[in-house]
Amino acid sequence: MFSRFLTFLGVRAEDHHLVRPALLRSLAITLIALVAAEIMTWLFYFGAPWQEMANVLRITGIITPTVAVPLIFYLSWQRIKLNKLSVQLARLASTDELSGLLNRTSFIEAMSDRIMHPTTPDGRGAFLYIDADHFKKLNDDFGHAAGDEAISFIGKVINQNIRETDLAGRLGGEEFGVYLSGGNSSLARSISENIRQDITHLKFDNQKHRYTLTVSIGIATHRAGEMPSEFMKVADKNLYLAKSNGRNCIAA
């Protein structure tokens, strides 16, 4: 019944759990306001005939909740909407729009925080440095729309292959980073290989050119407390090694 009432008011089903506290709060404030209004009315008309006093108190009891409930509920709902908007803006500010992953700054900050507050007792982790192969050729042969599609596809593939506790971000251009909380070399290789294979499913073809999207991946693991700049350099060297080995491969 309550949910139907909220739906009737135009509140979306997924927001019902947010609105219930607001409505209860408005009812509580209304009750306090009603008691206060009745007391003030009684004091103001103190000494008046009982019938007149009763009529005034009755009118006060009707007017107060009639005005207060909608007003307080409206203000509470507007506050909820502002809070949701604030969360959405914060998410947009930290997310790369094209890939759907964290942007470089947010990714490195989140990774640093994860290292300072590890999710595993040993505090270890693994980092994947992912770079799209021959990306300039894709843009030159098929246009920047194809390049945007490739970036978006890489972001989706990465998200599908990592765990909820892991982090993923676009570091810039066609470069991506993945941080595996508590990850070791074996897990890093397994996830990297899944990402590498899945990305090859995206292909572009026209009368002159053919292009299969591939990535090269450099892997680095780290000890407890090791700074991101240190193991990212190792991953970058391994990424260069993967490129030197013919691309579309993994190096650790």
C-alpha positions in Angstrom: 0.0 0.0 0.0 2.8 2.4 1.0 4.7 1.6 -2.2 1.6 2.2 -4.3 1.1 5.5 -2.7 4.7 6.6 -3.4 4.3 5.4 -7.0 1.1 7.5 -7.3 3.1 10.5 -6.2 5.5 9.9 -9.1 8.4 8.3 -7.0 10.3 5.7 -8.9 10.4 2.2 -7.4 14.2 2.2 -6.9 13.8 5.4 -4.9 11.2 4.1 -2.4 13.8 3.2 0.2 15.0 6.7 0.1 11.6 8.3 0.4 10.3 6.3 3.3 12.7 8.0 5.8 11.8 11.4 4.4 8.1 10.7 4.7 8.5 9.4 8.3 10.6 12.4 9.1 8.0 14.8 7.7 5.3 13.0 9.8 7.4 13.3 13.0 8.1 17.0 12.4 4.4 17.6 11.6 3.4 15.9 14.9 5.8 18.2 16.8 4.5 21.2 14.9 0.9 20.2 15.6 1.5 19.8 19.4 3.4 23.2 19.4 0.6 24.9 17.5 -2.1 23.5 19.8 -0.2 24.6 22.9 0.3 28.1 21.5 -3.3 28.3 20.5 -4.4 27.2 23.9 -2.2 29.8 25.6 -3.4 32.5 23.2 -7.1 31.8 23.8 -6.6 30.9 27.5 -9.7 32.1 29.4 -12.0 32.0 26.4 -15.2 30.0 26.5 -14.6 26.3 26.2 -16.7 26.0 23.0 -14.7 28.7 21.3 -11.5 27.2 22.5 -12.5 23.8 21.1 -13.3 25.2 17.7 -10.1 27.1 17.5 -8.1 24.0 18.5 -9.9 21.9 16.0 -9.2 24.3 13.2 -5.5 24.5 14.2 -5.4 20.7 14.2 -6.7 20.6 10.7 -4.6 23.4 9.2 -1.2 22.5 10.7 -0.9 19.0 9.2 -2.6 20.0 5.9 0.1 22.6 5.4 3.1 20.9 7.1 3.0 17.4 5.7 3.2 18.2 2.0 5.7 21.1 2.6 8.1 19.0 4.7 7.8 16.0 2.5 8.5 18.1 -0.6 11.6 19.7 1.0 12.8 16.3 2.2 12.4 14.8 -1.3 14.2 17.8 -2.9 17.1 17.2 -0.5 17.2 13.5 -1.5 17.3 14.6 -5.2 20.1 17.0 -4.5 22.1 14.3 -2.7 21.6 11.9 -5.6 22.7 14.6 -8.1 25.8 15.2 -6.0 26.7 11.5 -6.1 26.1 11.4 -9.9 28.3 14.5 -10.4 31.1 13.0 -8.3 30.8 9.8 -10.3 31.0 11.7 -13.6 34.0 13.6 -12.4 35.9 10.4 -11.6 34.9 8.4 -14.7 36.2 8.3 -18.2 33.1 8.8 -20.3 34.3 6.8 -23.3 35.5 3.6 -21.6 33.3 3.8 -18.5 36.3 3.2 -16.4 38.0 5.5 -13.8 39.9 8.3 -15.2 43.7 8.4 -14.7 43.7 10.7 -11.6 40.8 8.8 -9.8 42.3 5.4 -10.7 45.8 6.2 -9.3 44.2 7.8 -6.2 42.0 4.7 -5.6 44.9 2.4 -6.2 47.1 4.3 -3.7 44.3 4.2 -1.2 43.9 0.4 -1.7 47.6 -0.1 -1.1 47.5 1.9 2.1 44.4 0.0 3.2 44.9 -3.5 1.7 42.1 -6.0 1.5 44.4 -9.0 2.2 46.8 -9.6 5.1 50.0 -9.7 3.0 49.1 -6.4 1.3 50.3 -7.6 -2.1 48.7 -6.8 -5.4 49.2 -6.9 -9.2 49.0 -4.3 -11.9 48.2 -4.8 -15.6 49.4 -2.2 -18.1 47.2 -2.6 -21.2 47.8 -0.8 -24.5 45.9 -1.2 -27.8 48.0 -2.3 -30.7 48.4 -0.2 -33.9 45.7 2.2 -32.6 46.8 5.0 -34.9 46.3 2.8 -37.9 42.8 2.0 -36.7 42.0 5.7 -36.6 43.7 6.4 -39.9 42.0 3.6 -41.8 38.5 3.6 -40.2 38.1 7.0 -38.6 38.0 8.3 -35.0 34.5 6.8 -34.5 36.0 3.4 -34.9 38.7 4.4 -32.4 36.0 5.5 -29.9 34.2 2.2 -30.4 37.4 0.3 -29.7 38.1 2.3 -26.5 34.5 1.6 -25.3 34.8 -2.1 -26.2 38.1 -2.4 -24.3 36.5 -0.8 -21.2 33.6 -3.3 -21.3 35.9 -6.3 -21.8 38.1 -5.2 -18.8 35.0 -4.8 -16.6 33.7 -8.2 -17.5 37.0 -9.9 -16.6 37.9 -8.3 -13.3 36.6 -9.0 -9.8 34.4 -6.5 -7.8 37.4 -5.8 -5.6 39.6 -4.8 -8.5 40.1 -1.4 -10.0 40.3 -0.4 -13.7 41.0 2.9 -15.3 41.9 4.6 -18.6 45.3 6.1 -18.2 45.1 8.1 -21.4 44.6 7.6 -25.1 44.6 3.8 -25.8 46.3 2.9 -22.5 44.5 1.2 -19.6 45.4 0.1 -16.1 44.0 -2.7 -13.9 44.8 -3.2 -10.3 44.2 -6.6 -8.8 43.8 -6.3 -5.0 45.7 -9.2 -3.4 46.5 -10.5 -6.8 49.6 -12.6 -7.7 51.4 -13.4 -10.9 49.2 -16.4 -11.6 46.0 -14.4 -11.3 47.4 -11.5 -13.3 48.3 -13.8 -16.1 45.0 -15.5 -16.1 43.0 -12.3 -16.2 45.3 -10.7 -18.7 44.9 -13.7 -21.1 41.1 -13.5 -20.8 41.2 -9.8 -21.6 43.6 -10.3 -24.5 41.5 -13.1 -26.1 38.1 -11.3 -25.6 39.3 -8.1 -27.2 40.2 -9.8 -30.4 36.5 -10.3 -31.0 36.1 -6.8 -32.3 37.0 -6.5 -36.0 36.8 -3.7 -38.6 36.6 -4.4 -42.3 36.1 -2.2 -45.4 37.0 -2.6 -49.1 40.6 -1.5 -48.4 41.5 -2.5 -44.9 41.0 -5.1 -42.2 41.7 -4.6 -38.6 41.4 -6.9 -35.6 41.6 -5.1 -32.2 44.4 -6.5 -30.1 46.2 -5.4 -27.0 49.6 -5.9 -25.4 49.8 -6.3 -21.7 52.6 -5.7 -19.2 52.3 -7.2 -15.7 53.9 -6.2 -12.4 53.3 -7.5 -8.9 54.2 -5.5 -5.8 55.0 -6.0 -2.1 53.1 -4.5 0.7 53.3 -0.7 0.8 55.1 -0.4 -2.5 54.2 2.9 -4.3 52.3 2.8 -7.6 55.0 4.7 -9.4 57.5 1.9 -8.7 55.5 -1.1 -10.0 53.9 0.9 -12.8 57.4 1.4 -14.2 58.0 -2.3 -14.1 54.7 -3.0 -15.9 55.6 -0.3 -18.5 58.9 -2.1 -19.2 57.1 -5.4 -19.6 54.5 -3.7 -21.9 57.4 -2.5 -24.1 58.7 -6.1 -24.1 55.3 -7.4 -25.2 55.3 -4.9 -28.0 58.8 -6.0 -29.0 57.7 -9.6 -29.0 55.1 -8.9 -31.8 52.2 -7.4 -29.9 48.9 -9.2 -28.9 50.8 -10.9 -26.1 51.6 -10.7 -22.4 54.9 -10.0 -20.7 55.7 -10.3 -17.0 
